[in-house]
C-alpha cells in the first residue's frame, strides 16, 4: 500500500478510542442442524418430521458489521435499527448486550413488526432452502422519525472532536432521510 492509503487506515490501529454507529437491517441468522435419519411421522399431518438436533443463532445483516467491529476492538458501538417484540428480537438484544452495544437508538416495535430472521436448515454440510421471517412492510412513521433522530445525533456526536466528519455525517443523514 502507498503512504496515503496507509495513512487512511492508521486510525484503526487503536480502535479502542473509536465510537461507531451502525445503521441498517439487523437480523438473526438461525442455523438448524437436522437429523438426516429421522423416521418419525407427524400424527397430525402424516408428513415426515424434520427433527432439529442442534441450533445456533448469530447476528446477521448489519449485526455482522457490529460483530466485526467488536472483534477489531472498537471502543464504543451503537446500533440504530429495529426488531420485533418476539423471541428473535429478544435474542438480538442479548447478542447486543454480550458486546456491550449501546442500543439507545435501537427500537423494539410492537407485535405488528417481526424481527428479520434467516433460518438455514442443514442436513450434514448441505444447506437446504432458507426460511425467512420478518416484516416486509413499511416502518411506522414514529419509528422512522426516531431512527432519523438517532442518526442525526450520531452524525453530530461531539462537534469539538468530530470536525469535518460531523458535516459529512449530517450530509449522509440528509440523504438517508430522503430515502426513508
Biotite code that builds the C-alpha atoms (Angstrom):
import biotite.structure as struc

atoms = struc.array([
    struc.Atom([0.000, 0.000, 0.000], chain_id="A", res_id=1, res_name="UNK", atom_name="CA", element="C"),
    struc.Atom([1.160, 3.507, -0.716], chain_id="A", res_id=2, res_name="UNK", atom_name="CA", element="C"),
    struc.Atom([1.698, 6.039, 2.048], chain_id="A", res_id=3, res_name="UNK", atom_name="CA", element="C"),
    struc.Atom([-1.656, 7.864, 1.581], chain_id="A", res_id=4, res_name="UNK", atom_name="CA", element="C"),
    struc.Atom([-3.501, 4.529, 1.719], chain_id="A", res_id=5, res_name="UNK", atom_name="CA", element="C"),
    struc.Atom([-1.651, 3.525, 4.884], chain_id="A", res_id=6, res_name="UNK", atom_name="CA", element="C"),
    struc.Atom([-2.367, 6.911, 6.468], chain_id="A", res_id=7, res_name="UNK", atom_name="CA", element="C"),
    struc.Atom([-6.069, 6.497, 5.718], chain_id="A", res_id=8, res_name="UNK", atom_name="CA", element="C"),
    struc.Atom([-6.209, 3.371, 7.915], chain_id="A", res_id=9, res_name="UNK", atom_name="CA", element="C"),
    struc.Atom([-3.781, 4.347, 10.696], chain_id="A", res_id=10, res_name="UNK", atom_name="CA", element="C"),
    struc.Atom([-6.630, 5.412, 12.963], chain_id="A", res_id=11, res_name="UNK", atom_name="CA", element="C"),
    struc.Atom([-7.758, 1.763, 13.052], chain_id="A", res_id=12, res_name="UNK", atom_name="CA", element="C"),
    struc.Atom([-4.562, 0.744, 14.818], chain_id="A", res_id=13, res_name="UNK", atom_name="CA", element="C"),
    struc.Atom([-6.093, 1.876, 18.099], chain_id="A", res_id=14, res_name="UNK", atom_name="CA", element="C"),
    struc.Atom([-9.751, 1.067, 17.633], chain_id="A", res_id=15, res_name="UNK", atom_name="CA", element="C"),
    struc.Atom([-10.420, 1.318, 21.369], chain_id="A", res_id=16, res_name="UNK", atom_name="CA", element="C"),
    struc.Atom([-10.761, 5.085, 21.027], chain_id="A", res_id=17, res_name="UNK", atom_name="CA", element="C"),
    struc.Atom([-13.393, 4.901, 18.295], chain_id="A", res_id=18, res_name="UNK", atom_name="CA", element="C"),
    struc.Atom([-17.159, 5.214, 18.573], chain_id="A", res_id=19, res_name="UNK", atom_name="CA", element="C"),
    struc.Atom([-19.012, 3.666, 15.646], chain_id="A", res_id=20, res_name="UNK", atom_name="CA", element="C"),
    struc.Atom([-22.745, 3.778, 14.985], chain_id="A", res_id=21, res_name="UNK", atom_name="CA", element="C"),
    struc.Atom([-24.135, 1.030, 12.752], chain_id="A", res_id=22, res_name="UNK", atom_name="CA", element="C"),
    struc.Atom([-27.455, 1.558, 10.971], chain_id="A", res_id=23, res_name="UNK", atom_name="CA", element="C"),
    struc.Atom([-29.197, -0.977, 8.813], chain_id="A", res_id=24, res_name="UNK", atom_name="CA", element="C"),
    struc.Atom([-31.239, -4.140, 8.633], chain_id="A", res_id=25, res_name="UNK", atom_name="CA", element="C"),
    struc.Atom([-30.265, -6.122, 11.701], chain_id="A", res_id=26, res_name="UNK", atom_name="CA", element="C"),
    struc.Atom([-31.211, -9.762, 11.525], chain_id="A", res_id=27, res_name="UNK", atom_name="CA", element="C"),
    struc.Atom([-30.667, -13.087, 13.202], chain_id="A", res_id=28, res_name="UNK", atom_name="CA", element="C"),
    struc.Atom([-29.077, -15.934, 11.286], chain_id="A", res_id=29, res_name="UNK", atom_name="CA", element="C"),
    struc.Atom([-30.507, -19.203, 12.593], chain_id="A", res_id=30, res_name="UNK", atom_name="CA", element="C"),
    struc.Atom([-28.634, -22.411, 11.839], chain_id="A", res_id=31, res_name="UNK", atom_name="CA", element="C"),
    struc.Atom([-30.651, -25.597, 12.347], chain_id="A", res_id=32, res_name="UNK", atom_name="CA", element="C"),
    struc.Atom([-28.861, -28.937, 12.102], chain_id="A", res_id=33, res_name="UNK", atom_name="CA", element="C"),
    struc.Atom([-31.459, -31.508, 11.013], chain_id="A", res_id=34, res_name="UNK", atom_name="CA", element="C"),
    struc.Atom([-31.269, -35.225, 11.726], chain_id="A", res_id=35, res_name="UNK", atom_name="CA", element="C"),
    struc.Atom([-30.883, -36.975, 8.371], chain_id="A", res_id=36, res_name="UNK", atom_name="CA", element="C"),
    struc.Atom([-32.053, -40.337, 9.707], chain_id="A", res_id=37, res_name="UNK", atom_name="CA", element="C"),
    struc.Atom([-35.334, -39.304, 11.336], chain_id="A", res_id=38, res_name="UNK", atom_name="CA", element="C"),
    struc.Atom([-38.115, -41.844, 10.760], chain_id="A", res_id=39, res_name="UNK", atom_name="CA", element="C"),
    struc.Atom([-40.786, -40.024, 12.751], chain_id="A", res_id=40, res_name="UNK", atom_name="CA", element="C"),
    struc.Atom([-44.073, -39.142, 11.058], chain_id="A", res_id=41, res_name="UNK", atom_name="CA", element="C"),
    struc.Atom([-46.376, -36.387, 12.271], chain_id="A", res_id=42, res_name="UNK", atom_name="CA", element="C"),
    struc.Atom([-49.604, -37.711, 13.739], chain_id="A", res_id=43, res_name="UNK", atom_name="CA", element="C"),
    struc.Atom([-51.393, -34.502, 12.743], chain_id="A", res_id=44, res_name="UNK", atom_name="CA", element="C"),
    struc.Atom([-50.313, -34.306, 9.099], chain_id="A", res_id=45, res_name="UNK", atom_name="CA", element="C"),
    struc.Atom([-48.897, -37.711, 8.177], chain_id="A", res_id=46, res_name="UNK", atom_name="CA", element="C"),
    struc.Atom([-45.794, -35.947, 6.841], chain_id="A", res_id=47, res_name="UNK", atom_name="CA", element="C"),
    struc.Atom([-42.195, -36.763, 7.827], chain_id="A", res_id=48, res_name="UNK", atom_name="CA", element="C"),
    struc.Atom([-40.943, -34.829, 10.869], chain_id="A", res_id=49, res_name="UNK", atom_name="CA", element="C"),
    struc.Atom([-37.757, -32.834, 10.424], chain_id="A", res_id=50, res_name="UNK", atom_name="CA", element="C"),
    struc.Atom([-36.004, -33.083, 13.791], chain_id="A", res_id=51, res_name="UNK", atom_name="CA", element="C"),
    struc.Atom([-33.562, -30.360, 14.769], chain_id="A", res_id=52, res_name="UNK", atom_name="CA", element="C"),
    struc.Atom([-30.630, -31.909, 16.632], chain_id="A", res_id=53, res_name="UNK", atom_name="CA", element="C"),
    struc.Atom([-28.702, -28.671, 17.075], chain_id="A", res_id=54, res_name="UNK", atom_name="CA", element="C"),
    struc.Atom([-29.280, -24.964, 16.670], chain_id="A", res_id=55, res_name="UNK", atom_name="CA", element="C"),
    struc.Atom([-27.287, -21.760, 16.917], chain_id="A", res_id=56, res_name="UNK", atom_name="CA", element="C"),
    struc.Atom([-28.076, -18.118, 16.404], chain_id="A", res_id=57, res_name="UNK", atom_name="CA", element="C"),
    struc.Atom([-25.828, -15.249, 15.368], chain_id="A", res_id=58, res_name="UNK", atom_name="CA", element="C"),
    struc.Atom([-26.294, -11.660, 14.347], chain_id="A", res_id=59, res_name="UNK", atom_name="CA", element="C"),
    struc.Atom([-26.767, -11.184, 10.619], chain_id="A", res_id=60, res_name="UNK", atom_name="CA", element="C"),
    struc.Atom([-27.129, -8.241, 8.268], chain_id="A", res_id=61, res_name="UNK", atom_name="CA", element="C"),
    struc.Atom([-25.938, -5.046, 9.947], chain_id="A", res_id=62, res_name="UNK", atom_name="CA", element="C"),
    struc.Atom([-25.271, -7.170, 13.031], chain_id="A", res_id=63, res_name="UNK", atom_name="CA", element="C"),
    struc.Atom([-22.345, -8.753, 11.157], chain_id="A", res_id=64, res_name="UNK", atom_name="CA", element="C"),
    struc.Atom([-20.788, -5.308, 10.954], chain_id="A", res_id=65, res_name="UNK", atom_name="CA", element="C"),
    struc.Atom([-21.194, -4.866, 14.723], chain_id="A", res_id=66, res_name="UNK", atom_name="CA", element="C"),
    struc.Atom([-19.578, -8.252, 15.360], chain_id="A", res_id=67, res_name="UNK", atom_name="CA", element="C"),
    struc.Atom([-16.620, -7.427, 13.129], chain_id="A", res_id=68, res_name="UNK", atom_name="CA", element="C"),
    struc.Atom([-16.117, -4.027, 14.768], chain_id="A", res_id=69, res_name="UNK", atom_name="CA", element="C"),
    struc.Atom([-16.319, -5.637, 18.201], chain_id="A", res_id=70, res_name="UNK", atom_name="CA", element="C"),
    struc.Atom([-13.698, -8.190, 17.155], chain_id="A", res_id=71, res_name="UNK", atom_name="CA", element="C"),
    struc.Atom([-11.480, -5.328, 15.950], chain_id="A", res_id=72, res_name="UNK", atom_name="CA", element="C"),
    struc.Atom([-11.682, -3.851, 19.442], chain_id="A", res_id=73, res_name="UNK", atom_name="CA", element="C"),
    struc.Atom([-13.723, -0.744, 18.657], chain_id="A", res_id=74, res_name="UNK", atom_name="CA", element="C"),
    struc.Atom([-14.245, 1.052, 21.955], chain_id="A", res_id=75, res_name="UNK", atom_name="CA", element="C"),
    struc.Atom([-17.906, 2.001, 21.710], chain_id="A", res_id=76, res_name="UNK", atom_name="CA", element="C"),
    struc.Atom([-20.541, 0.527, 19.415], chain_id="A", res_id=77, res_name="UNK", atom_name="CA", element="C"),
    struc.Atom([-24.027, 1.886, 18.835], chain_id="A", res_id=78, res_name="UNK", atom_name="CA", element="C"),
    struc.Atom([-26.903, 0.247, 16.953], chain_id="A", res_id=79, res_name="UNK", atom_name="CA", element="C"),
    struc.Atom([-29.630, 2.175, 15.139], chain_id="A", res_id=80, res_name="UNK", atom_name="CA", element="C"),
    struc.Atom([-32.433, -0.002, 13.816], chain_id="A", res_id=81, res_name="UNK", atom_name="CA", element="C"),
    struc.Atom([-35.476, -2.035, 14.787], chain_id="A", res_id=82, res_name="UNK", atom_name="CA", element="C"),
    struc.Atom([-36.566, -5.505, 15.797], chain_id="A", res_id=83, res_name="UNK", atom_name="CA", element="C"),
    struc.Atom([-39.846, -7.077, 16.801], chain_id="A", res_id=84, res_name="UNK", atom_name="CA", element="C"),
    struc.Atom([-41.247, -7.894, 20.217], chain_id="A", res_id=85, res_name="UNK", atom_name="CA", element="C"),
    struc.Atom([-40.674, -11.613, 19.669], chain_id="A", res_id=86, res_name="UNK", atom_name="CA", element="C"),
    struc.Atom([-38.212, -14.316, 20.751], chain_id="A", res_id=87, res_name="UNK", atom_name="CA", element="C"),
    struc.Atom([-35.811, -13.466, 17.924], chain_id="A", res_id=88, res_name="UNK", atom_name="CA", element="C"),
    struc.Atom([-35.836, -9.792, 18.896], chain_id="A", res_id=89, res_name="UNK", atom_name="CA", element="C"),
    struc.Atom([-35.040, -10.822, 22.468], chain_id="A", res_id=90, res_name="UNK", atom_name="CA", element="C"),
    struc.Atom([-32.139, -12.916, 21.166], chain_id="A", res_id=91, res_name="UNK", atom_name="CA", element="C"),
    struc.Atom([-30.868, -9.954, 19.156], chain_id="A", res_id=92, res_name="UNK", atom_name="CA", element="C"),
    struc.Atom([-30.863, -7.758, 22.260], chain_id="A", res_id=93, res_name="UNK", atom_name="CA", element="C"),
    struc.Atom([-28.965, -10.492, 24.150], chain_id="A", res_id=94, res_name="UNK", atom_name="CA", element="C"),
    struc.Atom([-26.335, -10.546, 21.407], chain_id="A", res_id=95, res_name="UNK", atom_name="CA", element="C"),
    struc.Atom([-26.027, -6.748, 21.601], chain_id="A", res_id=96, res_name="UNK", atom_name="CA", element="C"),
    struc.Atom([-25.692, -6.891, 25.387], chain_id="A", res_id=97, res_name="UNK", atom_name="CA", element="C"),
    struc.Atom([-22.936, -9.525, 25.141], chain_id="A", res_id=98, res_name="UNK", atom_name="CA", element="C"),
    struc.Atom([-20.895, -6.995, 23.121], chain_id="A", res_id=99, res_name="UNK", atom_name="CA", element="C"),
    struc.Atom([-21.935, -4.013, 25.286], chain_id="A", res_id=100, res_name="UNK", atom_name="CA", element="C"),
    struc.Atom([-23.611, -2.310, 22.298], chain_id="A", res_id=101, res_name="UNK", atom_name="CA", element="C"),
    struc.Atom([-25.359, 0.987, 23.057], chain_id="A", res_id=102, res_name="UNK", atom_name="CA", element="C"),
    struc.Atom([-28.978, 0.446, 21.985], chain_id="A", res_id=103, res_name="UNK", atom_name="CA", element="C"),
    struc.Atom([-30.249, 3.931, 22.787], chain_id="A", res_id=104, res_name="UNK", atom_name="CA", element="C"),
    struc.Atom([-31.112, 4.418, 19.091], chain_id="A", res_id=105, res_name="UNK", atom_name="CA", element="C"),
    struc.Atom([-32.479, 0.895, 18.655], chain_id="A", res_id=106, res_name="UNK", atom_name="CA", element="C"),
    struc.Atom([-36.206, 0.222, 18.834], chain_id="A", res_id=107, res_name="UNK", atom_name="CA", element="C"),
    struc.Atom([-38.266, -2.805, 19.759], chain_id="A", res_id=108, res_name="UNK", atom_name="CA", element="C"),
    struc.Atom([-41.518, -2.416, 17.848], chain_id="A", res_id=109, res_name="UNK", atom_name="CA", element="C"),
    struc.Atom([-44.890, -3.873, 18.820], chain_id="A", res_id=110, res_name="UNK", atom_name="CA", element="C"),
    struc.Atom([-46.438, -7.172, 17.754], chain_id="A", res_id=111, res_name="UNK", atom_name="CA", element="C"),
    struc.Atom([-47.079, -5.889, 14.227], chain_id="A", res_id=112, res_name="UNK", atom_name="CA", element="C"),
    struc.Atom([-43.357, -5.914, 13.412], chain_id="A", res_id=113, res_name="UNK", atom_name="CA", element="C"),
    struc.Atom([-41.339, -9.114, 13.226], chain_id="A", res_id=114, res_name="UNK", atom_name="CA", element="C"),
    struc.Atom([-37.598, -9.434, 13.684], chain_id="A", res_id=115, res_name="UNK", atom_name="CA", element="C"),
    struc.Atom([-35.764, -10.337, 10.479], chain_id="A", res_id=116, res_name="UNK", atom_name="CA", element="C"),
    struc.Atom([-34.546, -13.937, 10.661], chain_id="A", res_id=117, res_name="UNK", atom_name="CA", element="C"),
    struc.Atom([-32.840, -16.042, 8.040], chain_id="A", res_id=118, res_name="UNK", atom_name="CA", element="C"),
    struc.Atom([-33.245, -19.666, 9.130], chain_id="A", res_id=119, res_name="UNK", atom_name="CA", element="C"),
    struc.Atom([-30.835, -22.020, 7.444], chain_id="A", res_id=120, res_name="UNK", atom_name="CA", element="C"),
    struc.Atom([-31.639, -25.720, 7.852], chain_id="A", res_id=121, res_name="UNK", atom_name="CA", element="C"),
    struc.Atom([-28.690, -28.047, 7.270], chain_id="A", res_id=122, res_name="UNK", atom_name="CA", element="C"),
    struc.Atom([-28.509, -31.788, 6.723], chain_id="A", res_id=123, res_name="UNK", atom_name="CA", element="C"),
    struc.Atom([-24.853, -32.565, 7.282], chain_id="A", res_id=124, res_name="UNK", atom_name="CA", element="C"),
    struc.Atom([-22.936, -29.873, 5.434], chain_id="A", res_id=125, res_name="UNK", atom_name="CA", element="C"),
    struc.Atom([-25.684, -29.279, 2.846], chain_id="A", res_id=126, res_name="UNK", atom_name="CA", element="C"),
    struc.Atom([-27.750, -26.121, 3.338], chain_id="A", res_id=127, res_name="UNK", atom_name="CA", element="C"),
    struc.Atom([-31.393, -26.586, 2.406], chain_id="A", res_id=128, res_name="UNK", atom_name="CA", element="C"),
    struc.Atom([-33.912, -23.940, 1.366], chain_id="A", res_id=129, res_name="UNK", atom_name="CA", element="C"),
    struc.Atom([-33.749, -20.923, 3.663], chain_id="A", res_id=130, res_name="UNK", atom_name="CA", element="C"),
    struc.Atom([-36.796, -19.891, 5.689], chain_id="A", res_id=131, res_name="UNK", atom_name="CA", element="C"),
    struc.Atom([-37.229, -16.124, 6.114], chain_id="A", res_id=132, res_name="UNK", atom_name="CA", element="C"),
    struc.Atom([-39.089, -14.483, 8.953], chain_id="A", res_id=133, res_name="UNK", atom_name="CA", element="C"),
    struc.Atom([-39.671, -10.792, 9.309], chain_id="A", res_id=134, res_name="UNK", atom_name="CA", element="C"),
    struc.Atom([-41.558, -7.704, 8.444], chain_id="A", res_id=135, res_name="UNK", atom_name="CA", element="C"),
    struc.Atom([-41.886, -6.948, 4.807], chain_id="A", res_id=136, res_name="UNK", atom_name="CA", element="C"),
    struc.Atom([-43.876, -3.744, 5.198], chain_id="A", res_id=137, res_name="UNK", atom_name="CA", element="C"),
    struc.Atom([-43.013, -0.149, 5.852], chain_id="A", res_id=138, res_name="UNK", atom_name="CA", element="C"),
    struc.Atom([-41.705, 1.127, 9.149], chain_id="A", res_id=139, res_name="UNK", atom_name="CA", element="C"),
    struc.Atom([-44.229, 3.064, 11.214], chain_id="A", res_id=140, res_name="UNK", atom_name="CA", element="C"),
    struc.Atom([-43.744, 6.820, 10.882], chain_id="A", res_id=141, res_name="UNK", atom_name="CA", element="C"),
    struc.Atom([-42.789, 7.209, 14.558], chain_id="A", res_id=142, res_name="UNK", atom_name="CA", element="C"),
    struc.Atom([-40.052, 4.585, 14.159], chain_id="A", res_id=143, res_name="UNK", atom_name="CA", element="C"),
    struc.Atom([-38.693, 6.319, 11.069], chain_id="A", res_id=144, res_name="UNK", atom_name="CA", element="C"),
    struc.Atom([-38.587, 9.643, 12.932], chain_id="A", res_id=145, res_name="UNK", atom_name="CA", element="C"),
    struc.Atom([-36.755, 8.048, 15.854], chain_id="A", res_id=146, res_name="UNK", atom_name="CA", element="C"),
    struc.Atom([-34.217, 6.468, 13.503], chain_id="A", res_id=147, res_name="UNK", atom_name="CA", element="C"),
    struc.Atom([-33.583, 9.819, 11.821], chain_id="A", res_id=148, res_name="UNK", atom_name="CA", element="C"),
    struc.Atom([-33.108, 11.462, 15.236], chain_id="A", res_id=149, res_name="UNK", atom_name="CA", element="C"),
    struc.Atom([-30.645, 8.752, 16.288], chain_id="A", res_id=150, res_name="UNK", atom_name="CA", element="C"),
    struc.Atom([-28.692, 9.073, 13.028], chain_id="A", res_id=151, res_name="UNK", atom_name="CA", element="C"),
    struc.Atom([-28.522, 12.847, 13.317], chain_id="A", res_id=152, res_name="UNK", atom_name="CA", element="C"),
    struc.Atom([-27.260, 12.542, 16.895], chain_id="A", res_id=153, res_name="UNK", atom_name="CA", element="C"),
    struc.Atom([-24.630, 10.025, 15.792], chain_id="A", res_id=154, res_name="UNK", atom_name="CA", element="C"),
    struc.Atom([-23.545, 12.194, 12.859], chain_id="A", res_id=155, res_name="UNK", atom_name="CA", element="C"),
    struc.Atom([-23.039, 15.269, 15.007], chain_id="A", res_id=156, res_name="UNK", atom_name="CA", element="C"),
    struc.Atom([-21.610, 13.411, 18.016], chain_id="A", res_id=157, res_name="UNK", atom_name="CA", element="C"),
    struc.Atom([-19.161, 15.643, 19.861], chain_id="A", res_id=158, res_name="UNK", atom_name="CA", element="C"),
    struc.Atom([-18.714, 18.592, 17.466], chain_id="A", res_id=159, res_name="UNK", atom_name="CA", element="C"),
    struc.Atom([-15.411, 19.600, 19.061], chain_id="A", res_id=160, res_name="UNK", atom_name="CA", element="C"),
    struc.Atom([-13.954, 16.143, 18.321], chain_id="A", res_id=161, res_name="UNK", atom_name="CA", element="C"),
    struc.Atom([-15.719, 15.345, 15.058], chain_id="A", res_id=162, res_name="UNK", atom_name="CA", element="C"),
    struc.Atom([-14.588, 18.270, 12.915], chain_id="A", res_id=163, res_name="UNK", atom_name="CA", element="C"),
    struc.Atom([-15.267, 17.732, 9.229], chain_id="A", res_id=164, res_name="UNK", atom_name="CA", element="C"),
    struc.Atom([-16.593, 14.201, 9.876], chain_id="A", res_id=165, res_name="UNK", atom_name="CA", element="C"),
    struc.Atom([-19.676, 15.672, 11.571], chain_id="A", res_id=166, res_name="UNK", atom_name="CA", element="C"),
    struc.Atom([-20.503, 17.693, 8.458], chain_id="A", res_id=167, res_name="UNK", atom_name="CA", element="C"),
    struc.Atom([-20.108, 14.636, 6.244], chain_id="A", res_id=168, res_name="UNK", atom_name="CA", element="C"),
    struc.Atom([-22.280, 12.606, 8.624], chain_id="A", res_id=169, res_name="UNK", atom_name="CA", element="C"),
    struc.Atom([-25.038, 15.200, 8.540], chain_id="A", res_id=170, res_name="UNK", atom_name="CA", element="C"),
    struc.Atom([-24.977, 15.190, 4.720], chain_id="A", res_id=171, res_name="UNK", atom_name="CA", element="C"),
    struc.Atom([-25.278, 11.400, 4.699], chain_id="A", res_id=172, res_name="UNK", atom_name="CA", element="C"),
    struc.Atom([-28.179, 11.572, 7.181], chain_id="A", res_id=173, res_name="UNK", atom_name="CA", element="C"),
    struc.Atom([-29.879, 14.088, 4.876], chain_id="A", res_id=174, res_name="UNK", atom_name="CA", element="C"),
    struc.Atom([-29.607, 11.628, 2.001], chain_id="A", res_id=175, res_name="UNK", atom_name="CA", element="C"),
    struc.Atom([-30.974, 8.819, 4.188], chain_id="A", res_id=176, res_name="UNK", atom_name="CA", element="C"),
    struc.Atom([-33.910, 10.997, 5.225], chain_id="A", res_id=177, res_name="UNK", atom_name="CA", element="C"),
    struc.Atom([-34.748, 11.426, 1.556], chain_id="A", res_id=178, res_name="UNK", atom_name="CA", element="C"),
    struc.Atom([-34.715, 7.639, 1.126], chain_id="A", res_id=179, res_name="UNK", atom_name="CA", element="C"),
    struc.Atom([-36.777, 6.922, 4.247], chain_id="A", res_id=180, res_name="UNK", atom_name="CA", element="C"),
])
